[in-house]
Amino acid sequence: MYQALKPSRSTFVPIRHLDYHVLEWGTRREGESPLVLMHGWMDVSASWQFMVDALQRDRWIIAADWRGFGLTRNAAQAPDNYWFPDYFADLDGLLDHFSPGAPVDLVGHSMGANVVMFYAGIRPDRVQKLVNLEGFGLPQTRPAQAPERYGKWLDEIKLLHEGKMSLRAYDSLDGVARRLQKTNPRLAEDKARWLAQHWAARNDEGQWEILGDPAHKVVSAHLYQVEESLAVFRRITAPTLAVTASDDSLSSWWRGNYRMPEFLERMKAVPDLRHGQISDAGHMLHHDQPGALASMIEDFLYS
């Protein structure tokens, strides 16, 4: 199994009626703001371990489990769907707790990258430097799609309450590790086994359940508004690094309805933008090439 080089410290922070689970690495120095890492959909904060191990600078780092993922969960009061702006408010609360008087360096992956991009435009004074790892947003929508979308949202909430949107449980951690490798064939076995113990937990029946609320599978009731996103991006003042992987996951996900050139065009709205690409990597680039990614991020943060 993979051996972590830099030990993490686990803590819980009260944020908006939730005990937010946070991992910390490195030494917290007086007056220093943290490097903040925010994971993607159906992932957890421990997912950053491989990249953190590859970073060369001794830096205070924090990574949180978003609401409904990892250990930031409230089974007694779990919602039946998730509202995207809640992530902005959660992040605002986390930064108020860990760095109330100074802007932070902020990194997000996938869904987490979409959140941090919006946050940096909503609260530009809170972000010193910004890194977007494969945070593409969603395809363009039309107002005419709204009735069907609302109907789908209602239908999926019913399915959730009927127990028809649950996440699969596994008989062993090996099963969880194999599931991770199926999603990402580049993920080495030692890393898959290490991640599995953070990505899942044993339930009362002895099976291993993914640490993600099934309600995350319910479609958003609201259509994605590209113009709204661009308006937010234009307000970002932090120097921004947008990193993509050599594998074009975006075009394959959306079957041609949303392609990489369209994402790159949207990113032109960010005032101070540079691009990077990680070779021999897919969407989980922080797992596939943690060393190359760590080097690229540090070159950006400290240049």
QUIDA-V818061 format. One record per residue. PSI is psi in degrees with one decimal (none if undefined). D_CENTER is the distance of its C-alpha to the mean C-alpha in Angstrom with 1 decimal. Layout:
psi;d_center
PSI;D_CENTER
PSI;D_CENTER
This chain:
psi;d_center
148.1;24.1
138.6;21.9
114.1;23.0
134.1;20.6
-31.2;22.3
112.8;20.8
143.3;20.9
157.6;18.3
131.7;19.5
133.3;18.1
164.2;18.8
135.9;18.4
130.3;18.5
115.1;19.9
113.7;17.8
53.6;19.2
16.3;21.0
147.8;18.2
99.0;18.2
126.0;14.8
129.5;14.2
136.0;13.5
142.5;14.2
142.1;16.4
155.9;17.9
-175.9;20.9
129.5;23.6
111.6;23.3
149.0;26.0
126.0;27.9
-2.2;26.7
132.7;23.7
155.0;20.3
161.6;17.2
120.9;14.6
126.2;11.3
125.4;8.1
123.5;4.8
175.6;2.6
-172.7;2.3
135.8;5.7
39.2;8.3
-176.5;6.9
165.9;7.9
-34.0;8.4
-15.7;11.3
-20.6;9.5
-6.5;10.0
-43.9;13.7
-41.1;15.1
-40.1;14.1
-41.6;15.1
-29.2;18.4
-12.9;19.0
138.8;18.8
-29.6;22.5
144.3;22.6
105.5;23.0
142.7;20.4
122.7;19.1
139.0;15.4
147.8;13.3
132.5;9.9
151.7;9.4
119.4;8.8
157.8;7.9
133.2;11.2
5.6;12.3
155.1;10.2
-128.9;11.8
4.1;14.6
76.7;13.7
146.2;15.9
90.3;19.3
-29.9;21.2
-27.4;24.3
40.9;22.8
135.4;19.9
165.2;19.5
4.9;20.3
164.5;17.6
139.6;14.7
118.2;15.2
-41.8;12.5
-18.8;14.3
-32.8;14.0
-35.6;10.5
-45.4;12.5
-36.6;15.1
-45.5;13.1
-39.4;11.8
-43.4;15.4
-39.2;16.8
-43.1;14.8
-33.7;16.0
-33.9;19.4
-47.9;19.6
-26.8;18.7
64.8;19.9
-25.1;22.1
4.5;24.4
146.0;22.5
157.1;19.7
162.5;16.8
126.0;15.2
124.9;11.6
133.9;8.9
148.7;5.5
131.9;4.4
-120.0;5.2
-41.9;4.7
-32.1;3.0
-37.6;6.0
-40.1;8.1
-48.7;8.0
-30.1;9.0
-46.8;11.4
-44.1;13.0
-40.0;13.2
-25.3;14.9
-27.6;17.4
-40.6;18.0
65.8;18.5
-26.3;19.5
-10.7;21.5
-5.8;18.6
123.2;16.9
-53.3;18.9
149.7;16.9
135.0;13.7
124.4;11.8
111.8;10.0
101.2;8.9
40.2;9.7
91.9;8.6
-14.8;11.8
-159.5;12.2
166.2;14.8
156.6;18.5
141.9;21.3
169.2;22.9
146.3;26.4
-30.8;27.8
-16.7;29.9
-10.3;27.0
-47.2;26.5
-43.8;29.1
-38.9;27.8
-45.2;24.2
-38.6;25.4
-40.8;27.5
-40.4;24.7
-46.2;22.7
-43.0;25.9
-41.8;26.5
-32.4;23.2
-40.4;23.4
-44.8;26.9
-40.0;25.6
-47.4;23.1
-21.6;26.0
2.7;28.2
21.9;25.9
10.6;25.3
28.3;21.5
160.3;21.0
144.9;18.8
140.4;21.1
154.6;22.3
149.2;23.5
-22.8;26.7
166.5;25.5
-29.4;22.7
-37.8;24.1
-39.5;23.3
-43.2;19.6
-41.0;19.7
-35.7;21.4
-41.7;18.9
-40.5;16.1
-29.1;18.7
-41.5;19.6
-38.3;16.2
92.4;16.1
-19.7;19.8
-13.6;19.2
118.8;17.8
153.6;20.9
-40.9;22.4
-37.5;22.3
-37.4;18.5
-42.9;18.1
-36.8;20.5
-45.4;18.8
-36.2;15.3
-38.1;17.2
-14.9;18.5
-19.8;15.2
-16.0;13.6
162.8;16.8
151.6;19.7
135.2;23.4
-176.1;24.7
-22.4;28.3
2.3;29.5
2.0;28.4
164.5;25.7
117.7;22.1
138.9;19.7
136.7;15.9
64.6;14.2
136.4;12.7
126.9;14.8
-23.1;16.6
-17.7;16.6
-17.8;13.1
-14.5;15.2
129.1;17.5
148.1;17.4
138.8;17.0
-22.1;20.5
142.4;20.1
145.2;20.3
126.0;17.9
106.1;20.1
-43.2;19.9
-34.9;22.5
-43.5;20.6
-44.5;17.6
-36.8;20.1
-38.5;21.8
-44.6;18.8
-37.2;18.1
-19.2;21.8
-3.5;21.5
126.6;19.1
-17.6;21.4
139.2;19.2
134.7;19.7
133.6;16.7
121.0;15.8
117.8;14.3
129.4;13.9
161.1;14.4
158.8;15.5
-31.9;19.2
128.1;18.6
84.5;18.2
-33.4;15.9
-52.2;15.8
-35.9;19.6
-35.8;19.8
-45.3;17.3
7.5;19.2
43.6;22.7
-9.1;23.7
-15.8;22.8
120.1;20.1
164.6;20.5
-42.5;19.3
-33.7;22.3
-40.0;21.3
-45.6;17.8
-34.8;19.6
-42.5;22.1
-38.8;19.7
-15.3;18.4
-15.2;22.0
-20.9;21.7
124.2;19.9
-41.8;22.9
89.7;22.2
139.3;20.2
158.7;20.4
152.2;19.0
154.0;18.4
138.8;18.2
121.8;17.8
155.2;20.6
49.6;20.8
151.7;17.1
-159.0;15.1
-35.9;11.6
58.3;10.6
-25.6;12.3
-13.3;11.3
-38.9;13.2
-43.3;15.9
63.8;17.0
-34.3;15.7
-47.1;19.0
-39.9;19.1
-43.1;15.6
-42.7;16.5
-42.3;19.8
-42.8;18.5
-43.0;16.2
-38.0;19.1
-38.3;21.6
-45.2;19.8
-35.0;19.3
13.2;22.8
none;24.8
